[in-house]
């Protein structure tokens, strides 16, 4: 296995790398016990989701029981195809966590962005309007919408977080301002404008769009900044996924223990979503879960942050990497401080993926298992192949590739993307 120095050299060359995190804690219980955020905070977040479920059902009747959740789907058909295609085995069963079809915005960001806006609405309603919490459906009524309209929510985004914050924010009546980087897709901007959000376009990177949004909010007491890089509320929204996953595994009769370890592969941008999910998974499954982060070779922010120990001080552009990738949801140059500092000890490994591979796998997933995903969602798919090759994996293992983004892509845009992916077929 490559040493850190060699890995950094290959990262700078934009070559695919795999790094098993030598600082990862095998049994994380003691580490988690000493963190500011606790298991009780995850439970509190899940309870908040439940309180808001009647309102979410009112806003979005198509959501079953008002719960924002996605299917856990067997993907052994794709596993067989990957084994033949790459001439490598995958020991154990392969499943997809289909956040590409997560309700409302069709990406993993629904878990965090929507949750943080709901938490803000609850806080404002209690503090300023005498809300007692008896029936959350009334937060969608005129009295509360008028109150929320006095506040402006600001967020920096490459697209998916902006969609989540924008759609639910406008439903509740907030003013919403989305600072979009150059990587953001036009169809996502158009969807936000239709929802009524104000889009501020930046001819700069994601990190600079975030910084501008943060600066504006700081100088306006009527503004609230959703901080993708540092928000504990976002982090906890993501973490609740672990509670739901445990239930889904139980429903499928899958026990996670020393005889059947759980391996989870998460697409990674700034690290907030995969970090929050990993935080939850480590609380739920402890030493029996392994979490791996997948990043584009052109935007390896978190692996560099953890590998060097410098976390949010790292900028991939300082390594001669431009941060430009077809995986727009992962196109970031700097990692999250909150997530990176935790993942130094909780993430079991990191790997990077070329754009051509993500494009090809996006097409493959559609052809083999009929899942519509965007390249960001494909980043995790090679993980089970790499883990089986580089680590000691038992024959009985459970691999979950976490998908994110894709179901809301307009059909004409998707067809155009699909045609472009075909050049990577051979």
C-alpha positions as CSV (number, residue, x, y, z in Angstrom):
1,X,0.0,0.0,0.0
2,X,1.3,3.5,-0.9
3,X,2.8,5.7,1.8
4,X,1.4,9.2,2.5
5,X,4.1,11.0,0.5
6,X,3.5,8.8,-2.6
7,X,-0.2,9.3,-2.3
8,X,0.1,13.1,-2.2
9,X,2.4,12.9,-5.3
10,X,-0.3,10.9,-7.1
11,X,-3.1,13.2,-5.9
12,X,-1.2,16.2,-7.4
13,X,-1.0,14.3,-10.7
14,X,-4.8,13.8,-10.5
15,X,-4.3,10.0,-10.5
16,X,-6.7,7.7,-8.8
17,X,-5.6,6.8,-5.3
18,X,-6.8,4.7,-2.4
19,X,-5.7,5.5,1.2
20,X,-6.6,3.5,4.3
21,X,-6.8,6.0,7.1
22,X,-4.1,5.0,9.6
23,X,-5.6,7.3,12.2
24,X,-9.1,5.7,12.1
25,X,-10.3,4.4,15.4
26,X,-11.3,0.7,15.4
27,X,-13.7,1.0,18.2
28,X,-15.0,4.5,18.2
29,X,-17.2,4.4,21.4
30,X,-14.8,6.3,23.7
31,X,-14.0,8.9,21.0
32,X,-17.7,9.6,20.3
33,X,-18.4,9.9,24.1
34,X,-16.0,12.8,24.3
35,X,-17.4,14.8,21.4
36,X,-19.6,17.9,21.8
37,X,-22.3,16.3,19.6
38,X,-23.8,13.2,21.2
39,X,-26.1,10.3,20.3
40,X,-28.9,12.1,22.1
41,X,-28.5,15.0,19.6
42,X,-29.2,12.5,16.7
43,X,-32.3,11.3,18.5
44,X,-33.4,14.9,19.1
45,X,-33.0,15.5,15.3
46,X,-35.0,12.4,14.5
47,X,-37.7,13.6,16.8
48,X,-37.8,17.0,15.1
49,X,-38.2,15.2,11.7
50,X,-41.2,13.4,13.2
51,X,-42.8,16.5,14.5
52,X,-42.6,18.1,11.1
53,X,-43.9,15.1,9.2
54,X,-47.5,16.3,9.1
55,X,-46.4,19.7,7.7
56,X,-44.2,18.0,5.1
57,X,-47.1,15.8,4.1
58,X,-49.2,18.9,3.7
59,X,-46.6,20.6,1.5
60,X,-45.7,17.5,-0.4
61,X,-48.7,15.0,-0.5
62,X,-46.6,12.5,-2.5
63,X,-44.3,11.9,0.5
64,X,-45.4,8.8,2.3
65,X,-46.3,9.7,5.9
66,X,-44.4,12.9,5.5
67,X,-41.0,11.1,6.0
68,X,-38.1,12.0,3.8
69,X,-36.4,8.7,3.2
70,X,-35.1,6.5,0.4
71,X,-35.1,2.9,-0.5
72,X,-32.3,0.4,0.4
73,X,-32.1,-1.6,-2.8
74,X,-30.3,-4.9,-3.6
75,X,-27.7,-4.2,-6.3
76,X,-26.1,-7.7,-6.8
77,X,-27.0,-7.6,-10.5
78,X,-24.6,-4.6,-10.8
79,X,-22.1,-6.4,-8.5
80,X,-22.0,-9.3,-11.0
81,X,-21.5,-6.9,-13.9
82,X,-18.7,-5.0,-12.1
83,X,-16.9,-8.2,-11.3
84,X,-16.9,-9.2,-14.9
85,X,-16.1,-5.7,-16.2
86,X,-13.1,-5.1,-13.8
87,X,-12.0,-8.7,-13.4
88,X,-12.0,-8.3,-9.6
89,X,-14.2,-9.9,-7.0
90,X,-16.6,-8.2,-4.5
91,X,-16.9,-10.3,-1.4
92,X,-20.4,-10.0,0.1
93,X,-23.7,-8.4,-1.0
94,X,-24.0,-5.1,-2.7
95,X,-26.8,-2.6,-2.0
96,X,-27.7,0.9,-3.0
97,X,-29.0,3.6,-0.6
98,X,-31.0,5.5,-3.2
99,X,-30.8,9.1,-2.1
100,X,-30.8,9.9,-5.8
101,X,-34.5,9.6,-5.3
102,X,-34.8,11.2,-1.8
103,X,-38.1,13.1,-1.7
104,X,-38.4,16.8,-2.5
105,X,-34.9,17.4,-4.1
106,X,-33.7,14.0,-5.2
107,X,-30.3,14.1,-3.4
108,X,-28.6,13.5,-0.1
109,X,-28.8,17.2,0.6
110,X,-32.5,16.8,1.4
111,X,-31.5,15.3,4.7
112,X,-29.4,18.3,5.8
113,X,-30.7,21.4,4.0
114,X,-34.4,20.7,4.6
115,X,-33.7,19.8,8.2
116,X,-31.8,23.0,9.0
117,X,-34.6,25.2,7.5
118,X,-37.2,23.3,9.5
119,X,-35.1,23.7,12.7
120,X,-34.9,27.4,12.0
121,X,-38.6,27.7,11.4
122,X,-39.4,25.9,14.7
123,X,-37.0,28.2,16.6
124,X,-38.4,31.4,15.2
125,X,-42.0,30.3,15.6
126,X,-41.4,29.4,19.3
127,X,-39.4,32.6,20.1
128,X,-41.4,35.2,18.1
129,X,-44.9,33.9,17.5
130,X,-46.0,31.9,20.6
131,X,-45.9,28.6,18.8
132,X,-46.6,25.8,21.3
133,X,-45.6,22.8,19.2
134,X,-49.0,21.2,19.3
135,X,-49.6,21.0,15.6
136,X,-46.8,21.6,13.2
137,X,-49.1,21.9,10.2
138,X,-50.0,25.5,11.3
139,X,-46.5,26.6,10.5
140,X,-47.6,26.6,6.9
141,X,-50.4,29.0,7.5
142,X,-50.5,32.7,6.7
143,X,-49.6,34.0,10.1
144,X,-46.4,32.1,10.2
145,X,-45.5,32.5,6.5
146,X,-45.9,36.3,7.0
147,X,-43.5,36.1,10.0
148,X,-41.0,33.9,8.1
149,X,-41.1,36.3,5.1
150,X,-39.2,38.9,7.3
151,X,-36.2,36.6,7.3
152,X,-33.7,35.8,4.6
153,X,-32.0,32.5,4.4
154,X,-28.6,32.5,2.6
155,X,-26.6,29.5,1.4
156,X,-23.6,28.9,-0.9
157,X,-24.0,25.9,-3.1
158,X,-23.0,24.0,-6.2
159,X,-26.6,23.0,-6.6
160,X,-28.1,20.3,-4.5
161,X,-27.9,22.0,-1.1
162,X,-29.3,25.2,-2.7
163,X,-32.2,23.2,-4.1
164,X,-33.0,21.7,-0.7
165,X,-32.8,25.0,1.2
166,X,-34.6,26.9,-1.6
167,X,-37.5,24.7,-2.1
168,X,-38.5,24.2,1.6
169,X,-37.5,27.8,2.5
170,X,-39.9,29.2,-0.1
171,X,-42.7,26.8,0.9
172,X,-42.5,28.2,4.4
173,X,-42.4,31.8,3.2
174,X,-38.8,32.8,3.8
175,X,-36.8,35.0,1.5
176,X,-34.1,32.7,0.0
177,X,-30.8,33.7,-1.5
178,X,-28.6,31.1,-3.1
179,X,-25.0,31.9,-4.0
180,X,-24.1,29.5,-6.8
181,X,-20.6,28.7,-8.0
182,X,-19.6,28.3,-11.7
183,X,-20.0,24.5,-11.3
184,X,-23.8,24.8,-10.7
185,X,-26.0,23.3,-13.4
186,X,-28.4,25.6,-15.3
187,X,-31.3,23.3,-14.7
188,X,-30.8,23.6,-11.0
189,X,-30.7,27.3,-11.1
190,X,-33.9,27.3,-13.2
191,X,-35.7,25.1,-10.8
192,X,-34.8,27.4,-7.9
193,X,-35.9,30.5,-9.8
194,X,-39.3,28.8,-10.4
195,X,-39.6,28.1,-6.7
196,X,-39.0,31.8,-6.1
197,X,-35.5,31.8,-4.8
198,X,-33.0,34.6,-5.6
199,X,-30.0,33.3,-7.4
200,X,-26.6,35.1,-7.1
201,X,-24.2,33.7,-9.7
202,X,-20.5,33.8,-9.0
203,X,-17.7,33.5,-11.5
204,X,-15.7,31.8,-8.9
205,X,-15.3,28.5,-7.0
206,X,-17.8,27.0,-4.5
207,X,-15.7,28.0,-1.5
208,X,-15.7,31.7,-2.7
209,X,-19.5,31.5,-3.2
210,X,-19.9,30.2,0.3
211,X,-17.6,32.9,1.8
212,X,-19.6,35.6,0.0
213,X,-22.9,34.3,1.4
214,X,-21.4,34.1,4.9
215,X,-20.1,37.7,4.7
216,X,-23.5,39.0,3.6
217,X,-25.4,37.2,6.3
218,X,-23.0,38.3,9.0
219,X,-23.7,42.0,8.2
220,X,-27.5,41.5,8.2
221,X,-29.3,40.6,11.4
222,X,-32.4,39.6,9.4
223,X,-30.4,36.9,7.6
224,X,-29.6,33.3,8.5
225,X,-26.7,31.5,6.9
226,X,-26.8,27.8,6.2
227,X,-23.1,26.9,6.5
228,X,-22.3,23.8,4.5
229,X,-18.8,23.8,5.9
230,X,-19.5,24.2,9.6
231,X,-23.1,23.7,10.5
232,X,-23.8,21.3,13.3
233,X,-27.5,21.4,12.5
234,X,-26.9,20.2,8.9
235,X,-24.5,17.5,10.3
236,X,-27.2,16.1,12.6
237,X,-29.8,16.1,9.8
238,X,-27.5,13.9,7.8
239,X,-26.7,11.7,10.9
240,X,-30.3,10.6,11.2
241,X,-29.9,8.5,8.1
242,X,-28.1,5.9,10.3
243,X,-31.2,5.4,12.4
244,X,-33.3,4.8,9.3
245,X,-30.6,2.5,7.7
246,X,-30.5,0.3,10.8
247,X,-34.3,-0.2,10.5
248,X,-34.0,-1.0,6.8
249,X,-31.3,-3.5,7.3
250,X,-33.4,-5.2,10.0
251,X,-36.4,-5.4,7.7
252,X,-34.2,-7.2,5.2
253,X,-33.0,-9.6,7.8
254,X,-29.4,-8.3,7.7
255,X,-27.6,-8.4,11.0
256,X,-24.4,-6.2,11.3
257,X,-21.9,-7.8,13.7
258,X,-18.4,-9.3,13.8
259,X,-19.5,-12.0,11.3
260,X,-21.0,-9.5,8.8
261,X,-19.3,-6.1,8.7
262,X,-20.9,-3.2,7.1
263,X,-18.9,-1.2,4.4
264,X,-20.4,2.1,3.3
265,X,-19.1,4.2,0.4
266,X,-20.1,7.9,0.4
267,X,-19.6,10.5,-2.3
268,X,-17.8,13.5,-0.7
269,X,-17.7,17.2,-1.4
270,X,-16.9,19.4,1.6
271,X,-17.6,16.3,3.7
272,X,-20.6,17.5,5.7
273,X,-23.1,14.9,4.4
274,X,-20.8,11.8,4.4
275,X,-19.3,13.1,7.7
276,X,-22.7,13.4,9.3
277,X,-23.8,10.0,8.0
278,X,-20.6,8.4,9.3
279,X,-21.0,10.0,12.7
280,X,-24.5,8.4,12.9
281,X,-23.3,5.0,11.6
282,X,-20.4,4.9,14.1
283,X,-22.9,5.5,16.9
284,X,-25.3,2.8,15.7
285,X,-22.9,0.1,14.5
286,X,-19.7,1.0,16.3
287,X,-16.7,-1.2,15.4
288,X,-18.8,-3.2,12.9
289,X,-19.1,-0.5,10.3
290,X,-16.4,0.8,7.9
291,X,-16.9,4.2,6.1
292,X,-15.1,5.2,2.9
293,X,-15.2,8.6,1.2
294,X,-15.1,9.0,-2.6
295,X,-13.9,12.2,-4.2
296,X,-13.1,13.3,-7.8
297,X,-9.4,13.3,-8.7
298,X,-9.9,17.0,-9.6
299,X,-11.5,17.9,-6.2
300,X,-9.7,15.8,-3.5
301,X,-10.4,18.3,-0.7
302,X,-11.2,16.1,2.2
303,X,-8.6,13.4,1.6
304,X,-5.9,16.1,1.4
305,X,-7.3,17.8,4.6
306,X,-7.2,14.5,6.5
307,X,-4.0,13.1,5.0
308,X,-2.0,16.3,5.8
309,X,-3.8,17.0,9.1
310,X,-4.5,20.5,8.0
311,X,-8.2,20.1,7.4
312,X,-10.0,23.3,6.4
313,X,-6.6,25.1,5.8
314,X,-6.1,23.0,2.7
315,X,-7.1,24.2,-0.8
316,X,-6.7,21.8,-3.6
317,X,-5.6,24.7,-5.9
318,X,-2.5,25.1,-3.8
319,X,-1.6,21.6,-5.0
320,X,-2.0,22.6,-8.7
321,X,-5.5,21.0,-8.9
322,X,-8.2,23.2,-10.4
323,X,-11.2,21.6,-8.7
324,X,-13.2,21.3,-12.0
325,X,-15.1,18.1,-12.4
326,X,-18.2,16.7,-14.1
327,X,-19.3,15.7,-10.5
328,X,-20.6,19.2,-9.8
329,X,-22.0,18.3,-6.4
330,X,-18.4,17.3,-5.3
331,X,-16.6,20.3,-7.0
332,X,-15.1,21.9,-3.9
333,X,-11.6,23.1,-3.2
334,X,-11.7,23.2,0.6
335,X,-13.1,20.8,3.2
336,X,-15.5,21.3,6.1
337,X,-13.7,22.1,9.4
338,X,-16.4,20.4,11.4
339,X,-16.4,17.2,9.4
340,X,-12.7,17.0,8.6
341,X,-11.7,17.2,12.2
342,X,-14.0,14.3,13.1
343,X,-13.3,12.2,10.0
344,X,-9.6,12.1,10.9
345,X,-10.6,9.5,13.4
346,X,-14.0,8.1,12.1
347,X,-13.5,7.7,8.3
348,X,-11.8,4.4,7.6
349,X,-10.4,5.4,4.2
350,X,-10.6,7.6,1.1
351,X,-10.3,7.1,-2.6
352,X,-10.4,9.3,-5.7
353,X,-12.2,8.7,-9.0
354,X,-11.6,10.0,-12.5
355,X,-14.3,11.9,-14.3
356,X,-14.3,9.3,-17.1
357,X,-15.0,6.5,-14.5
358,X,-17.9,8.5,-12.9
359,X,-19.4,9.2,-16.4
360,X,-19.1,5.6,-17.4
361,X,-20.6,4.2,-14.2
362,X,-23.5,6.7,-14.3
363,X,-24.4,5.2,-17.7
364,X,-23.8,1.7,-16.5
365,X,-26.1,2.1,-13.5
366,X,-28.9,3.3,-15.7
367,X,-28.4,0.4,-18.2
368,X,-28.0,-2.4,-15.6
369,X,-30.3,-1.5,-12.7
370,X,-32.3,1.4,-14.2
371,X,-31.3,4.0,-11.6
372,X,-31.0,7.6,-12.9
373,X,-28.0,9.1,-11.2
374,X,-25.7,12.1,-11.8
375,X,-21.9,11.6,-11.8
376,X,-21.5,12.7,-8.2
377,X,-23.6,9.7,-7.2
378,X,-21.4,7.3,-9.2
379,X,-18.3,8.2,-7.2
380,X,-18.8,5.5,-4.6
381,X,-19.4,2.6,-6.9
382,X,-15.8,1.4,-7.4
383,X,-15.4,1.3,-3.6
384,X,-16.4,-2.3,-3.1
385,X,-13.9,-3.4,-5.8
386,X,-11.1,-1.5,-4.2
387,X,-11.8,-2.6,-0.6
388,X,-12.0,-6.2,-1.6
389,X,-8.6,-5.9,-3.3
390,X,-6.8,-3.8,-0.7
391,X,-8.3,-4.9,2.6
392,X,-9.0,-8.2,4.3
393,X,-12.7,-8.7,3.6
394,X,-14.7,-11.6,4.8
395,X,-16.8,-13.5,2.3
396,X,-19.9,-12.5,4.3
397,X,-20.0,-8.7,4.2
398,X,-22.5,-6.1,3.4
399,X,-21.5,-3.2,1.0
400,X,-23.7,-0.1,0.7
401,X,-23.0,2.4,-2.0
402,X,-24.7,5.7,-1.1
403,X,-26.2,7.3,-4.2
404,X,-27.0,11.0,-4.4
405,X,-28.6,13.1,-7.0
406,X,-30.1,12.3,-10.4
407,X,-33.8,11.7,-10.3
408,X,-34.7,15.4,-10.8
409,X,-32.6,15.9,-13.8
410,X,-34.9,17.1,-16.7
411,X,-35.2,14.4,-19.3
412,X,-33.8,16.4,-22.1
413,X,-30.7,17.4,-20.0
414,X,-30.3,13.7,-18.9
415,X,-30.4,12.5,-22.5
416,X,-27.7,15.0,-23.5
417,X,-25.6,14.0,-20.5
418,X,-26.1,10.3,-21.4
419,X,-24.9,10.8,-25.0
420,X,-21.7,12.5,-23.7
421,X,-21.1,9.7,-21.3
422,X,-21.1,7.2,-24.2
423,X,-17.6,8.2,-25.3
424,X,-16.3,6.6,-22.1
425,X,-18.0,3.2,-22.9
426,X,-15.0,1.5,-24.3
